[in-house]
Amino acid sequence: MVHISSLADDYYTFDESSRSLYGGRTKKRYRLGDRVTVEVGRVDLQKRMLDFRLKSGPTKATTMRTFEPRPEKPAKGKGKNGKRKR
């Protein structure tokens, strides 16, 4: 895991609606599932823990993406008009 304190290029805030970290100055956005490159920052052999640092951030396509809720699906077994299919 990359700790938020290791993201030193900006001040990141958590956007609850899109579940992402948003940089106020750089406008970078990090979301769960974004592909990033990391490097090992620290190794603690006694605790058997690794700390990672971000080497490169999300791609431009990820940065430019906006959050849009998915359209609601009709209930199972019902057609477009809300009546049961036969």
Secondary structure, 3 states (H helix, E strand, C coil): CECHHHCCCCCEEEECCCCEEEECCCCCEEECCCCCEEEEEEEECCCCEEEEEEEECCCHHHHHCCCCCCCCCCCCCECCCCCECC
